[in-house]
Amino acid sequence: MTLLYLDIETLPTDDESVIESLAENIRHPATHKKQETIDAWYAENKESALRDLVAKTSFDGLYGSIACMCWAFDDGDVQHTSTVDMTESQMLDEFYSAIGNFGKIYFHGGSTEQSTTVVGHNVSGFDLPFLKHRSIIHGIKPHDGIRKAMNAKPWDSCIADTMLLWSAEREKRVSMDKLCKAFGIEGKGDMDGSMVAETWKTDKQKVIQYCKDDVQRTRQIYKRITFS
């Protein structure tokens, strides 16, 4: 069995038609009845409301996109691919090819594939669904090992979600940074997921390094939780 430690960083939509649609659906509070009150609310709040709606598309594979992906097999080095020097579809294709190349076991007369367990923090709730949706949109077929995880239940053996391994109870789930602090692992420092989109505009390498570090943190957390 291969352990595939995975993390992705995503960006909000930059599609003007999507942004226009979001703007058209902004509604004033139902308590505002007078036209002048409604007009004043839109003048004061519409721009910030639209910014918030656009930012939220970074959580939705239908509209957002992947900026970079980082992964590691077992105890190997962290690898990455990003849209710095390729398209999103090329990036997905490169990632799936890497899984296929690593997972092959050759023998006299042919080859077979190792089973793969995808490890990540909230990987079943975010990374895998986002990857699945972007792959569908681009028409890029995922490698069978990760496609199985995309369609599996969060507790299936092909997924090891460190957030759920810590606690399956919703009210007891914790962030990666909190687990790092509890386990004595170096945390996220001055960077967090909410800063990715703005940081990507000015310092793409900082985002890529942040993603790489999250893979390292995930591996350390997984080993602590599973007493590996």
GROMACS elastic network, one bead per residue, 0.5 to 0.9 nm:
[ bonds ]
;  ai    aj funct       b0    kb
    1   103     6  0.87779   500
    1   114     6  0.56100   500
    1   116     6  0.57180   500
    1   117     6  0.72006   500
    2    73     6  0.66986   500
    2    74     6  0.63192   500
    2   102     6  0.88120   500
    2   103     6  0.71166   500
    2   114     6  0.64833   500
    2   115     6  0.61395   500
    2   117     6  0.61820   500
    2   118     6  0.84990   500
    3    72     6  0.80960   500
    3    73     6  0.56673   500
    3    75     6  0.86541   500
    3   115     6  0.87702   500
    3   116     6  0.59536   500
    3   117     6  0.50095   500
    3   118     6  0.61194   500
    3   119     6  0.67323   500
    4    71     6  0.66939   500
    4    72     6  0.58269   500
    4    74     6  0.64301   500
    4    99     6  0.84345   500
    4   116     6  0.67232   500
    4   117     6  0.59951   500
    4   119     6  0.58042   500
    4   120     6  0.84955   500
    5    70     6  0.82648   500
    5    71     6  0.52782   500
    5    72     6  0.51510   500
    5    73     6  0.63700   500
    5    74     6  0.74900   500
    5    78     6  0.87247   500
    5   117     6  0.84741   500
    5   118     6  0.60497   500
    5   120     6  0.59066   500
    5   215     6  0.60927   500
    5   216     6  0.82925   500
    5   218     6  0.70302   500
    5   219     6  0.65511   500
    6    69     6  0.75638   500
    6    70     6  0.59898   500
    6    72     6  0.68758   500
    6   118     6  0.68904   500
    6   119     6  0.61298   500
    6   120     6  0.54496   500
    6   121     6  0.85266   500
    6   123     6  0.77177   500
    6   127     6  0.80636   500
    6   214     6  0.85512   500
    6   215     6  0.60068   500
    6   218     6  0.81405   500
    7    68     6  0.86985   500
    7    69     6  0.60424   500
    7    70     6  0.54769   500
    7    71     6  0.64513   500
    7   119     6  0.88572   500
    7   120     6  0.64871   500
    7   121     6  0.79844   500
    7   123     6  0.76810   500
    7   127     6  0.68112   500
    7   211     6  0.63392   500
    7   212     6  0.77712   500
    7   214     6  0.67594   500
    7   215     6  0.59672   500
    7   218     6  0.86154   500
    8    66     6  0.69177   500
    8    67     6  0.76396   500
    8    68     6  0.58793   500
    8    70     6  0.62897   500
    8    71     6  0.86610   500
    8   127     6  0.63530   500
    8   131     6  0.86400   500
    8   211     6  0.66598   500
    9    58     6  0.88847   500
    9    65     6  0.87215   500
    9    66     6  0.59810   500
    9    67     6  0.56374   500
    9    68     6  0.55014   500
    9    69     6  0.65233   500
    9    70     6  0.87251   500
    9   127     6  0.87371   500
    9   193     6  0.78070   500
    9   196     6  0.72375   500
    9   197     6  0.88607   500
    9   207     6  0.77746   500
    9   208     6  0.81867   500
    9   211     6  0.66855   500
   10    58     6  0.55558   500
   10    59     6  0.73484   500
   10    61     6  0.88985   500
   10    64     6  0.68109   500
   10    65     6  0.55369   500
   10    67     6  0.52092   500
   10    68     6  0.72117   500
   10    69     6  0.89619   500
   10   130     6  0.88790   500
   10   193     6  0.89495   500
   10   196     6  0.76225   500
   10   197     6  0.75617   500
   11    14     6  0.87586   500
   11    55     6  0.80159   500
   11    57     6  0.76997   500
   11    59     6  0.81548   500
   11    64     6  0.55982   500
   11    65     6  0.52790   500
   11    66     6  0.61107   500
   11    67     6  0.61652   500
   11   196     6  0.74798   500
   11   197     6  0.55234   500
   11   200     6  0.85036   500
   12    54     6  0.60998   500
   12    55     6  0.54166   500
   12    56     6  0.68546   500
   12    59     6  0.76903   500
   12    60     6  0.83561   500
   12    63     6  0.71618   500
   12    65     6  0.65762   500
   12    66     6  0.89937   500
   12   197     6  0.71883   500
   13    16     6  0.83147   500
   13    18     6  0.74804   500
   13    19     6  0.76263   500
   13    54     6  0.65636   500
   13    55     6  0.79142   500
   13    57     6  0.61288   500
   13    58     6  0.69162   500
   13    63     6  0.55186   500
   13    65     6  0.69130   500
   14    17     6  0.88728   500
   14    18     6  0.79332   500
   14    19     6  0.74242   500
   14    54     6  0.84035   500
   14    63     6  0.87337   500
   14    64     6  0.82048   500
   15    18     6  0.53760   500
   15    19     6  0.63127   500
   15    20     6  0.87131   500
   15    63     6  0.82323   500
   16    20     6  0.60008   500
   16    21     6  0.85015   500
   17    20     6  0.50829   500
   17    21     6  0.61949   500
   17    22     6  0.86754   500
   18    21     6  0.50512   500
   18    22     6  0.62357   500
   18    23     6  0.86586   500
   18    54     6  0.87748   500
   18    63     6  0.77671   500
   19    22     6  0.50513   500
   19    23     6  0.62009   500
   19    24     6  0.86743   500
   19    50     6  0.79361   500
   19    53     6  0.85985   500
   19    54     6  0.67483   500
   20    23     6  0.50327   500
   20    24     6  0.62242   500
   20    25     6  0.88041   500
   21    24     6  0.51295   500
   21    25     6  0.64905   500
   22    25     6  0.52869   500
   22    26     6  0.67390   500
   22    50     6  0.69270   500
   22    53     6  0.69308   500
   22    54     6  0.75612   500
   23    26     6  0.55028   500
   23    46     6  0.78648   500
   23    47     6  0.86373   500
   23    49     6  0.84445   500
   23    50     6  0.59017   500
   23    53     6  0.84891   500
   24    27     6  0.82634   500
   26    42     6  0.89344   500
   26    46     6  0.72023   500
   26    49     6  0.73997   500
   26    50     6  0.74695   500
   27    30     6  0.82823   500
   27    42     6  0.85732   500
   27    46     6  0.87455   500
   28    31     6  0.83947   500
   28    32     6  0.70833   500
   28    38     6  0.65623   500
   28    39     6  0.89824   500
   28    41     6  0.68553   500
   28    42     6  0.69877   500
   28    45     6  0.88850   500
   28    46     6  0.86899   500
   29    32     6  0.56905   500
   29    33     6  0.88587   500
   29    38     6  0.82873   500
   29    41     6  0.85616   500
   30    33     6  0.72573   500
   32    35     6  0.80604   500
   32    37     6  0.62905   500
   32    38     6  0.59312   500
   32    41     6  0.85686   500
   33    36     6  0.87356   500
   33    37     6  0.71552   500
   33    38     6  0.69787   500
   34    37     6  0.52696   500
   34    38     6  0.62635   500
   34    39     6  0.86850   500
   35    39     6  0.60108   500
   35    40     6  0.84698   500
   36    39     6  0.50489   500
   36    40     6  0.60846   500
   36    41     6  0.85755   500
   37    40     6  0.51120   500
   37    41     6  0.61942   500
   37    42     6  0.87752   500
   38    41     6  0.50966   500
   38    42     6  0.63586   500
   38    43     6  0.86791   500
   39    42     6  0.52383   500
   39    43     6  0.61867   500
   39    44     6  0.86542   500
   40    43     6  0.50827   500
   40    44     6  0.61622   500
   40    45     6  0.84486   500
   41    44     6  0.52065   500
   41    45     6  0.57484   500
   41    46     6  0.74878   500
   42    45     6  0.52185   500
   42    47     6  0.80706   500
   43    46     6  0.62583   500
   43    47     6  0.78881   500
   44    47     6  0.75447   500
   44    48     6  0.82806   500
   45    48     6  0.55781   500
   45    49     6  0.59831   500
   45    50     6  0.85870   500
   46    49     6  0.50332   500
   46    50     6  0.60577   500
   46    51     6  0.86344   500
   47    50     6  0.52012   500
   47    51     6  0.63358   500
   47    52     6  0.88161   500
   48    51     6  0.50071   500
   48    52     6  0.62986   500
   48    53     6  0.87191   500
   49    52     6  0.51783   500
   49    53     6  0.63142   500
   49    54     6  0.87321   500
   50    53     6  0.50522   500
   50    54     6  0.61171   500
   50    55     6  0.84859   500
   51    54     6  0.52117   500
   51    55     6  0.60866   500
   51    56     6  0.86729   500
   52    55     6  0.50840   500
   52    56     6  0.62717   500
   53    56     6  0.51904   500
   53    57     6  0.68080   500
   54    57     6  0.54245   500
   54    58     6  0.77269   500
   54    64     6  0.89882   500
   55    58     6  0.59334   500
   55    59     6  0.82603   500
   55    64     6  0.89969   500
   55   197     6  0.82659   500
   56    59     6  0.57394   500
   56    60     6  0.73451   500
   56    64     6  0.85642   500
   57    60     6  0.50029   500
   57    61     6  0.76717   500
   57    62     6  0.80153   500
   57    63     6  0.57487   500
   57    64     6  0.51213   500
   57    65     6  0.86970   500
   58    61     6  0.74133   500
   58    63     6  0.73925   500
   58    65     6  0.68181   500
   58    66     6  0.84849   500
   58   197     6  0.84142   500
   59    63     6  0.85811   500
   59    64     6  0.67722   500
   59    65     6  0.89536   500
   59   126     6  0.75842   500
   59   130     6  0.77054   500
   60    63     6  0.58491   500
   60    64     6  0.56091   500
   60    65     6  0.83146   500
   60   126     6  0.88192   500
   60   129     6  0.88998   500
   60   130     6  0.67158   500
   60   133     6  0.85997   500
   61    64     6  0.52397   500
   61    65     6  0.65057   500
   61    66     6  0.85147   500
   61   129     6  0.75075   500
   61   131     6  0.73203   500
   61   132     6  0.80407   500
   61   133     6  0.52702   500
   61   134     6  0.57014   500
   61   137     6  0.88183   500
   62    65     6  0.83454   500
   62   130     6  0.82033   500
   62   133     6  0.64525   500
   62   134     6  0.71475   500
   62   137     6  0.78508   500
   63   134     6  0.89309   500
   64   130     6  0.87763   500
   64   134     6  0.85714   500
   65    88     6  0.75601   500
   65   130     6  0.85168   500
   65   134     6  0.71829   500
   66    69     6  0.74111   500
   66    82     6  0.79490   500
   66    83     6  0.78306   500
   66    88     6  0.66986   500
   66    91     6  0.89248   500
   66   130     6  0.84114   500
   66   131     6  0.81587   500
   66   134     6  0.80346   500
   67    81     6  0.88382   500
   67    82     6  0.57655   500
   67    83     6  0.56752   500
   67    84     6  0.79976   500
   67    88     6  0.76516   500
   67   197     6  0.88943   500
   67   200     6  0.81030   500
   67   204     6  0.88157   500
   67   207     6  0.87291   500
   67   208     6  0.85832   500
   68    80     6  0.71174   500
   68    81     6  0.57740   500
   68    83     6  0.63920   500
   68    84     6  0.83192   500
   68    88     6  0.86946   500
   68    91     6  0.81195   500
   68   207     6  0.81218   500
   68   208     6  0.64607   500
   68   211     6  0.76856   500
   69    79     6  0.83656   500
   69    80     6  0.55426   500
   69    81     6  0.55168   500
   69    82     6  0.62363   500
   69    91     6  0.82181   500
   69    92     6  0.86816   500
   69    95     6  0.80346   500
   69   208     6  0.79380   500
   69   211     6  0.72305   500
   69   212     6  0.83618   500
   70    78     6  0.66143   500
   70    79     6  0.55611   500
   70    81     6  0.66581   500
   70    82     6  0.86389   500
   70    95     6  0.89899   500
   70   208     6  0.78167   500
   70   211     6  0.61259   500
   70   212     6  0.55868   500
   70   213     6  0.89893   500
   70   214     6  0.85619   500
   70   215     6  0.67803   500
   71    77     6  0.84263   500
   71    78     6  0.54775   500
   71    79     6  0.53731   500
   71    80     6  0.63571   500
   71    95     6  0.88148   500
   71   211     6  0.89524   500
   71   212     6  0.74503   500
   71   215     6  0.63278   500
   71   216     6  0.89599   500
   72    75     6  0.72158   500
   72    76     6  0.57717   500
   72    77     6  0.58662   500
   72    79     6  0.60561   500
   72    80     6  0.87490   500
   72   215     6  0.72028   500
   72   216     6  0.83504   500
   72   219     6  0.87194   500
   73    76     6  0.53613   500
   73    77     6  0.75250   500
   73    78     6  0.78516   500
   73    79     6  0.89617   500
   73    99     6  0.86471   500
   73   102     6  0.79991   500
   74    77     6  0.87866   500
   74   219     6  0.85830   500
   75    78     6  0.89633   500
   75   219     6  0.84258   500
   76    79     6  0.88395   500
   78   212     6  0.63704   500
   78   213     6  0.86787   500
   78   215     6  0.72018   500
   78   216     6  0.75023   500
   79   212     6  0.76262   500
   80    95     6  0.83227   500
   80   208     6  0.77287   500
   80   211     6  0.86579   500
   80   212     6  0.73959   500
   81    84     6  0.84173   500
   81    85     6  0.88130   500
   81    86     6  0.86524   500
   81    91     6  0.60290   500
   81    92     6  0.84945   500
   81    94     6  0.75849   500
   81    95     6  0.72627   500
   81   208     6  0.86674   500
   82    85     6  0.68950   500
   82    86     6  0.68945   500
   82    87     6  0.81235   500
   82    88     6  0.75575   500
   82    91     6  0.61619   500
   82   208     6  0.78555   500
   83    87     6  0.54011   500
   83    88     6  0.58372   500
   83    90     6  0.85149   500
   83    91     6  0.67848   500
   84    87     6  0.81377   500
   84   204     6  0.75742   500
   86    89     6  0.81992   500
   86    90     6  0.60863   500
   86    91     6  0.64398   500
   87    90     6  0.51910   500
   87    91     6  0.61917   500
   87    92     6  0.87589   500
   88    92     6  0.62937   500
   88    93     6  0.86832   500
   88   134     6  0.85627   500
   88   138     6  0.83502   500
   89    92     6  0.51413   500
   89    93     6  0.62350   500
   89    94     6  0.86491   500
   89   134     6  0.82774   500
   89   135     6  0.75114   500
   89   138     6  0.59464   500
   89   139     6  0.82420   500
   89   140     6  0.68867   500
   90    93     6  0.50416   500
   90    94     6  0.61219   500
   90    95     6  0.86213   500
   90   140     6  0.88846   500
   91    94     6  0.51384   500
   91    95     6  0.62592   500
   91    96     6  0.87719   500
   92    95     6  0.51298   500
   92    96     6  0.62673   500
   92    97     6  0.85704   500
   92   131     6  0.82935   500
   92   134     6  0.85749   500
   92   135     6  0.71377   500
   92   140     6  0.71710   500
   92   142     6  0.80214   500
   93    96     6  0.52725   500
   93    97     6  0.61158   500
   93    98     6  0.86386   500
   93   135     6  0.89578   500
   93   140     6  0.66322   500
   93   141     6  0.81411   500
   93   142     6  0.78511   500
   94    97     6  0.51027   500
   94    98     6  0.62209   500
   94    99     6  0.88615   500
   95    98     6  0.51366   500
   95    99     6  0.65338   500
   95   100     6  0.88554   500
   95   142     6  0.88719   500
   95   143     6  0.88435   500
   96    99     6  0.51692   500
   96   100     6  0.63421   500
   96   101     6  0.87267   500
   96   141     6  0.83759   500
   96   142     6  0.59030   500
   96   143     6  0.51995   500
   96   144     6  0.89088   500
   96   146     6  0.82149   500
   97   100     6  0.50767   500
   97   101     6  0.61172   500
   97   102     6  0.86059   500
   97   142     6  0.89308   500
   97   143     6  0.73681   500
   98   101     6  0.51863   500
   98   102     6  0.61646   500
   98   103     6  0.85131   500
   99   102     6  0.53327   500
   99   103     6  0.60044   500
   99   104     6  0.87104   500
   99   116     6  0.89408   500
   99   143     6  0.69509   500
   99   145     6  0.78992   500
   99   146     6  0.83163   500
  100   103     6  0.53089   500
  100   104     6  0.63602   500
  100   113     6  0.78444   500
  100   143     6  0.65457   500
  100   144     6  0.84728   500
  100   145     6  0.82489   500
  101   104     6  0.58255   500
  102   105     6  0.84637   500
  102   113     6  0.89824   500
  102   114     6  0.88085   500
  103   112     6  0.82807   500
  103   113     6  0.54305   500
  103   114     6  0.51620   500
  103   115     6  0.76245   500
  103   116     6  0.77863   500
  103   145     6  0.87433   500
  104   111     6  0.64805   500
  104   112     6  0.57180   500
  104   114     6  0.63382   500
  105   110     6  0.87172   500
  105   111     6  0.54171   500
  105   112     6  0.52376   500
  105   113     6  0.59554   500
  105   114     6  0.68695   500
  106   109     6  0.82784   500
  106   110     6  0.60752   500
  106   112     6  0.65202   500
  106   113     6  0.87634   500
  107   110     6  0.55338   500
  107   111     6  0.55989   500
  107   112     6  0.80684   500
  108   111     6  0.79329   500
  113   116     6  0.88054   500
  113   145     6  0.85092   500
  114   145     6  0.84285   500
  115   145     6  0.66050   500
  115   158     6  0.78946   500
  116   145     6  0.55146   500
  116   146     6  0.72325   500
  116   148     6  0.89893   500
  116   149     6  0.85281   500
  116   158     6  0.61400   500
  116   159     6  0.85010   500
  117   145     6  0.79620   500
  117   146     6  0.81209   500
  117   149     6  0.76488   500
  117   157     6  0.67528   500
  117   159     6  0.52292   500
  117   160     6  0.66424   500
  118   123     6  0.79147   500
  118   128     6  0.89667   500
  118   145     6  0.87080   500
  118   146     6  0.71642   500
  118   149     6  0.69739   500
  118   158     6  0.61072   500
  118   160     6  0.60112   500
  118   161     6  0.79335   500
  119   123     6  0.69639   500
  119   158     6  0.86354   500
  119   159     6  0.61120   500
  119   161     6  0.57338   500
  119   162     6  0.71402   500
  119   218     6  0.75825   500
  119   219     6  0.78858   500
  119   222     6  0.77230   500
  120   124     6  0.79177   500
  120   127     6  0.80748   500
  120   159     6  0.83305   500
  120   160     6  0.67052   500
  120   161     6  0.52489   500
  120   162     6  0.60143   500
  120   163     6  0.80913   500
  120   215     6  0.76691   500
  120   218     6  0.60667   500
  120   219     6  0.81659   500
  120   222     6  0.83601   500
  121   124     6  0.81437   500
  121   125     6  0.88925   500
  121   126     6  0.88798   500
  121   127     6  0.87114   500
  121   160     6  0.85036   500
  121   161     6  0.54395   500
  121   163     6  0.52929   500
  121   164     6  0.82033   500
  121   175     6  0.81194   500
  121   176     6  0.67070   500
  121   214     6  0.89375   500
  121   218     6  0.65975   500
  122   125     6  0.52142   500
  122   126     6  0.59654   500
  122   127     6  0.72068   500
  122   161     6  0.57268   500
  122   162     6  0.68874   500
  122   163     6  0.56022   500
  122   164     6  0.74752   500
  122   175     6  0.89385   500
  123   126     6  0.53773   500
  123   128     6  0.57647   500
  123   129     6  0.82957   500
  123   154     6  0.87218   500
  123   159     6  0.80731   500
  123   160     6  0.80598   500
  123   161     6  0.57123   500
  123   162     6  0.81570   500
  123   163     6  0.84499   500
  124   127     6  0.65535   500
  124   128     6  0.56729   500
  124   129     6  0.70663   500
  124   149     6  0.81704   500
  124   150     6  0.76792   500
  124   152     6  0.86363   500
  124   153     6  0.79994   500
  124   154     6  0.55706   500
  124   155     6  0.89971   500
  124   159     6  0.72353   500
  124   160     6  0.83218   500
  124   161     6  0.63466   500
  125   128     6  0.70802   500
  125   129     6  0.67727   500
  125   130     6  0.88212   500
  125   154     6  0.79893   500
  125   161     6  0.87745   500
  126   129     6  0.55956   500
  126   130     6  0.59683   500
  126   131     6  0.85126   500
  127   130     6  0.52524   500
  127   131     6  0.60637   500
  127   132     6  0.85452   500
  128   131     6  0.50964   500
  128   132     6  0.60440   500
  128   133     6  0.86416   500
  128   146     6  0.82643   500
  128   147     6  0.88092   500
  128   149     6  0.74312   500
  128   150     6  0.53734   500
  128   151     6  0.87930   500
  129   133     6  0.61613   500
  129   134     6  0.86260   500
  129   150     6  0.63366   500
  129   151     6  0.86313   500
  130   133     6  0.52513   500
  130   134     6  0.61996   500
  130   135     6  0.84944   500
  131   134     6  0.52544   500
  131   135     6  0.59898   500
  131   136     6  0.85680   500
  131   142     6  0.87984   500
  131   150     6  0.81610   500
  132   135     6  0.51511   500
  132   136     6  0.62183   500
  132   137     6  0.86982   500
  132   142     6  0.77834   500
  132   147     6  0.77372   500
  132   150     6  0.63978   500
  132   151     6  0.88057   500
  133   136     6  0.51238   500
  133   137     6  0.62036   500
  133   138     6  0.86786   500
  134   137     6  0.50679   500
  134   138     6  0.61746   500
  134   139     6  0.83761   500
  134   140     6  0.83853   500
  135   138     6  0.52174   500
  135   139     6  0.57858   500
  135   141     6  0.64946   500
  135   142     6  0.69274   500
  136   140     6  0.64053   500
  136   141     6  0.74261   500
  136   142     6  0.89784   500
  137   140     6  0.79033   500
  138   141     6  0.88459   500
  141   144     6  0.85329   500
  141   147     6  0.83216   500
  142   145     6  0.81254   500
  142   146     6  0.65642   500
  142   147     6  0.55582   500
  143   146     6  0.56802   500
  143   147     6  0.59826   500
  143   148     6  0.86513   500
  144   148     6  0.60493   500
  144   149     6  0.87283   500
  145   148     6  0.55143   500
  145   149     6  0.68780   500
  145   158     6  0.82132   500
  146   149     6  0.50085   500
  146   150     6  0.61921   500
  146   151     6  0.88161   500
  146   158     6  0.83206   500
  147   151     6  0.64671   500
  147   152     6  0.86252   500
  148   151     6  0.54105   500
  148   152     6  0.60991   500
  148   158     6  0.73394   500
  149   153     6  0.78893   500
  149   154     6  0.84424   500
  149   156     6  0.81038   500
  149   157     6  0.87602   500
  149   158     6  0.55654   500
  149   159     6  0.60204   500
  150   153     6  0.85205   500
  150   159     6  0.88945   500
  152   155     6  0.80615   500
  152   156     6  0.62311   500
  152   157     6  0.88434   500
  152   158     6  0.75518   500
  152   159     6  0.77660   500
  153   156     6  0.53956   500
  153   157     6  0.89863   500
  153   159     6  0.81058   500
  154   157     6  0.85824   500
  154   158     6  0.87068   500
  154   159     6  0.62835   500
  154   160     6  0.77375   500
  154   161     6  0.72059   500
  154   164     6  0.81766   500
  155   158     6  0.83070   500
  155   159     6  0.66750   500
  155   160     6  0.74448   500
  155   161     6  0.81209   500
  155   164     6  0.83164   500
  155   165     6  0.88955   500
  156   159     6  0.57836   500
  156   160     6  0.80065   500
  157   160     6  0.70842   500
  160   163     6  0.88527   500
  160   164     6  0.80481   500
  160   165     6  0.71314   500
  160   222     6  0.81929   500
  161   164     6  0.54120   500
  161   165     6  0.60062   500
  161   166     6  0.86615   500
  161   222     6  0.85697   500
  162   166     6  0.60850   500
  162   167     6  0.86318   500
  162   176     6  0.84243   500
  162   218     6  0.74614   500
  162   221     6  0.71686   500
  162   222     6  0.60916   500
  162   225     6  0.77438   500
  163   166     6  0.54538   500
  163   167     6  0.66769   500
  163   168     6  0.78153   500
  163   173     6  0.60697   500
  163   174     6  0.64807   500
  163   175     6  0.72488   500
  163   176     6  0.75452   500
  164   169     6  0.78858   500
  164   170     6  0.86770   500
  164   173     6  0.69013   500
  164   174     6  0.89782   500
  165   168     6  0.67144   500
  165   222     6  0.83963   500
  165   225     6  0.71447   500
  165   226     6  0.84058   500
  166   172     6  0.83819   500
  166   173     6  0.70305   500
  166   174     6  0.79479   500
  166   179     6  0.87971   500
  166   225     6  0.68888   500
  167   170     6  0.75934   500
  167   171     6  0.87947   500
  167   172     6  0.60035   500
  167   173     6  0.56410   500
  167   174     6  0.82434   500
  168   171     6  0.87821   500
  168   172     6  0.75367   500
  168   173     6  0.69991   500
  169   172     6  0.53936   500
  169   173     6  0.64834   500
  170   173     6  0.54906   500
  171   174     6  0.85134   500
  174   177     6  0.82425   500
  174   178     6  0.63821   500
  174   179     6  0.69579   500
  175   178     6  0.53338   500
  175   179     6  0.65377   500
  175   180     6  0.87611   500
  176   179     6  0.52000   500
  176   180     6  0.62021   500
  176   181     6  0.87699   500
  176   187     6  0.81230   500
  176   188     6  0.86036   500
  176   214     6  0.85398   500
  176   217     6  0.80066   500
  176   218     6  0.77751   500
  176   221     6  0.83026   500
  177   180     6  0.50206   500
  177   181     6  0.63259   500
  177   182     6  0.87130   500
  177   185     6  0.88645   500
  177   186     6  0.85864   500
  177   187     6  0.54225   500
  177   188     6  0.62618   500
  177   189     6  0.89121   500
  177   217     6  0.89822   500
  178   181     6  0.51536   500
  178   182     6  0.62451   500
  178   183     6  0.86418   500
  178   187     6  0.81090   500
  179   182     6  0.50064   500
  179   183     6  0.60393   500
  179   184     6  0.84132   500
  179   185     6  0.80810   500
  179   187     6  0.86920   500
  179   221     6  0.72954   500
  180   183     6  0.51457   500
  180   184     6  0.58678   500
  180   186     6  0.62571   500
  180   187     6  0.55350   500
  180   188     6  0.85933   500
  180   217     6  0.74361   500
  180   220     6  0.87203   500
  180   221     6  0.71660   500
  181   184     6  0.52058   500
  181   185     6  0.60659   500
  181   186     6  0.72329   500
  181   187     6  0.65758   500
  182   185     6  0.77222   500
  183   186     6  0.89335   500
  183   221     6  0.76944   500
  183   224     6  0.77846   500
  184   187     6  0.85726   500
  185   217     6  0.73445   500
  185   220     6  0.76737   500
  185   221     6  0.81586   500
  186   189     6  0.80337   500
  186   217     6  0.77595   500
  187   214     6  0.89585   500
  187   217     6  0.78171   500
  188   191     6  0.59405   500
  188   192     6  0.66618   500
  188   210     6  0.78451   500
  188   213     6  0.80677   500
  188   214     6  0.78522   500
  188   217     6  0.89285   500
  189   192     6  0.79208   500
  191   194     6  0.83226   500
  191   195     6  0.66438   500
  191   196     6  0.81349   500
  191   207     6  0.87553   500
  191   210     6  0.74369   500
  192   195     6  0.57049   500
  192   196     6  0.71344   500
  192   210     6  0.83545   500
  193   196     6  0.54260   500
  193   197     6  0.83863   500
  194   197     6  0.73407   500
  194   198     6  0.85605   500
  195   198     6  0.57783   500
  195   199     6  0.59819   500
  195   200     6  0.84795   500
  195   207     6  0.89489   500
  196   199     6  0.51400   500
  196   200     6  0.58698   500
  196   201     6  0.88276   500
  196   204     6  0.89663   500
  196   207     6  0.63048   500
  197   200     6  0.52654   500
  197   201     6  0.68993   500
  197   207     6  0.89006   500
  198   201     6  0.55271   500
  198   202     6  0.72629   500
  198   203     6  0.87955   500
  199   202     6  0.54867   500
  199   203     6  0.55478   500
  199   204     6  0.67929   500
  199   206     6  0.75078   500
  199   207     6  0.68121   500
  200   203     6  0.53602   500
  200   205     6  0.80155   500
  200   206     6  0.78077   500
  200   207     6  0.62617   500
  200   208     6  0.89253   500
  201   204     6  0.67781   500
  203   206     6  0.55016   500
  203   207     6  0.69759   500
  204   207     6  0.52599   500
  204   208     6  0.63673   500
  204   209     6  0.87306   500
  205   209     6  0.60697   500
  205   210     6  0.84391   500
  206   209     6  0.51337   500
  206   210     6  0.60897   500
  206   211     6  0.86371   500
  207   211     6  0.62000   500
  207   212     6  0.86380   500
  208   211     6  0.50677   500
  208   212     6  0.62088   500
  208   213     6  0.86117   500
  209   213     6  0.60662   500
  209   214     6  0.85559   500
  210   213     6  0.51177   500
  210   214     6  0.62841   500
  210   215     6  0.88956   500
  211   214     6  0.50832   500
  211   215     6  0.65693   500
  211   216     6  0.89365   500
  212   215     6  0.52300   500
  212   216     6  0.65574   500
  212   217     6  0.87829   500
  213   216     6  0.50287   500
  213   217     6  0.61391   500
  213   218     6  0.85056   500
  214   218     6  0.59572   500
  214   219     6  0.85598   500
  215   219     6  0.62469   500
  215   220     6  0.87357   500
  216   219     6  0.52190   500
  216   220     6  0.64031   500
  216   221     6  0.87068   500
  217   220     6  0.51687   500
  217   221     6  0.61078   500
  217   222     6  0.85211   500
  218   221     6  0.50860   500
  218   222     6  0.59946   500
  218   223     6  0.85672   500
  219   222     6  0.51426   500
  219   223     6  0.62348   500
  219   224     6  0.86983   500
  220   223     6  0.52520   500
  220   224     6  0.63159   500
  220   225     6  0.87315   500
  221   224     6  0.51556   500
  221   225     6  0.61283   500
  221   226     6  0.85488   500
  222   225     6  0.51907   500
  222   226     6  0.60336   500
  222   227     6  0.82439   500
  222   228     6  0.80076   500
  223   226     6  0.52630   500
  223   227     6  0.56713   500
  224   227     6  0.50505   500
  224   228     6  0.65197   500
  225   228     6  0.78403   500
